[in-house]
Amino acid sequence: CGCIIPWNFPLVMQAWKLAPALAAGCTVVLKTSEKTPLTALYISKLVQEAGFPPGVVNTLSGFGPVAGKHLACHADVDKIAFTGSTAVGRMIEGYASNSNLKTVTLELGGKSPMIVFDDADVDVAVSLAHTALFLNQGQCCCAGSRTFVQEGIYDKFVAAMVKKAAAVKVGGCMEADIEQGPQIDDLQFQKVL
């Protein structure tokens, strides 16, 4: 099984890909993001120390257009599990169909709306909407980037949301009490603006 994981939440993504494949008795080639390879490489070291036979879990680091494409096109790979953007997911499907018609599972980015009705507890709704939007600096495929608020509480909700967002402490990720650290790169910075 070829598994391609994104840069955000690398430990969780690796677990989500490895666990079902290994439970089904498959060997795995895991392609990490070029932006965050160290977590997967460390877990691979732990897999080796745990006594997994050589070749059961294989970690590949590299750029998606090269390493990811090669993995998705390889005729000896019977399945690809990909988490990432919709655009790349479409490419993965094409590579799989043009090689050996391998099975493909895709977990793709999208918009996750939140609906807040007039009878909602505004403080709770604001807290949930804030977490949904700002979790992992907003770098999350399921970020709550759309919030629909019924007009009876709309003004109150917006005022509370603005107040909560303005109070967020922004700074370096190693500084104490920082709630909003840096984006992974400029491309992601532009996406979440």
Stockholm file with secondary structure:
# STOCKHOLM 1.0

chainA/1-193         CGCIIPWNFPLVMQAWKLAPALAAGCTVVLKTSEKTPLTALYISKLVQEAGFPPGVVNTLSGFGPVAGKHLACHADVDKIAFTGSTAVGRMIEGYASNSNLKTVTLELGGKSPMIVFDDADVDVAVSLAHTALFLNQGQCCCAGSRTFVQEGIYDKFVAAMVKKAAAVKVGGCMEADIEQGPQIDDLQFQKVL
#=GR chainA/1-193 SS CEEECCSSSHHHHHHHHHHHHHHTTCCEEEEECTTSCHHHHHHHHHHHHTTCCTTSEEEEESCIIIIIHHHHHCTTCCEEEEEECHHHHHHHHHHHHHHTCCEEEEEECCCCEEEECTTSCHHHHHHHHHHHHHGGGGCCTTCCCEEEECTTTHHHHHHHHHHHHHTCCBCCTTSTTCSBCCCSSHHHHHHHC
#=GC SS_cons         CEEECCSSSHHHHHHHHHHHHHHTTCCEEEEECTTSCHHHHHHHHHHHHTTCCTTSEEEEESCIIIIIHHHHHCTTCCEEEEEECHHHHHHHHHHHHHHTCCEEEEEECCCCEEEECTTSCHHHHHHHHHHHHHGGGGCCTTCCCEEEECTTTHHHHHHHHHHHHHTCCBCCTTSTTCSBCCCSSHHHHHHHC
//
